[in-house]
Amino acid sequence: MNEKEKYLGEFEQMVLLAIVRLKQDAYGATIRQLLAETIQRDVSIGALYTTLDRLEKKGLLTSMLGESTSERGGRAKKYFNVTSDGLQALKRSKDALTNLWQGLSFQLKGDFFG
């Protein structure tokens, strides 16, 4: 399995899925807000950008700078988009998890090994 075919980590999957859901509005603050709302996880902006940089280096997403805005002190937003390799990686991870869960049935409150 080459580098591009390795499975994604849980947080990497969540970040890529957030970007897919946000479409053209995917930038740091909106990604962070969507994660907070959907998975009730408060992600630091530093952890998010570290993950975004890593995913971009792997070729799983791309970024581009938008227009600078006065409300951001003249700074531009950095927008993200998932690449076809990123979509394939998401599908591979989903399929792997689906296969592992297939046929399993247990109660979280019960004794799993009982």
Order of alpha helices (4+ residues) and beta strands (2+ residues): alpha-alpha-alpha-beta-beta-alpha
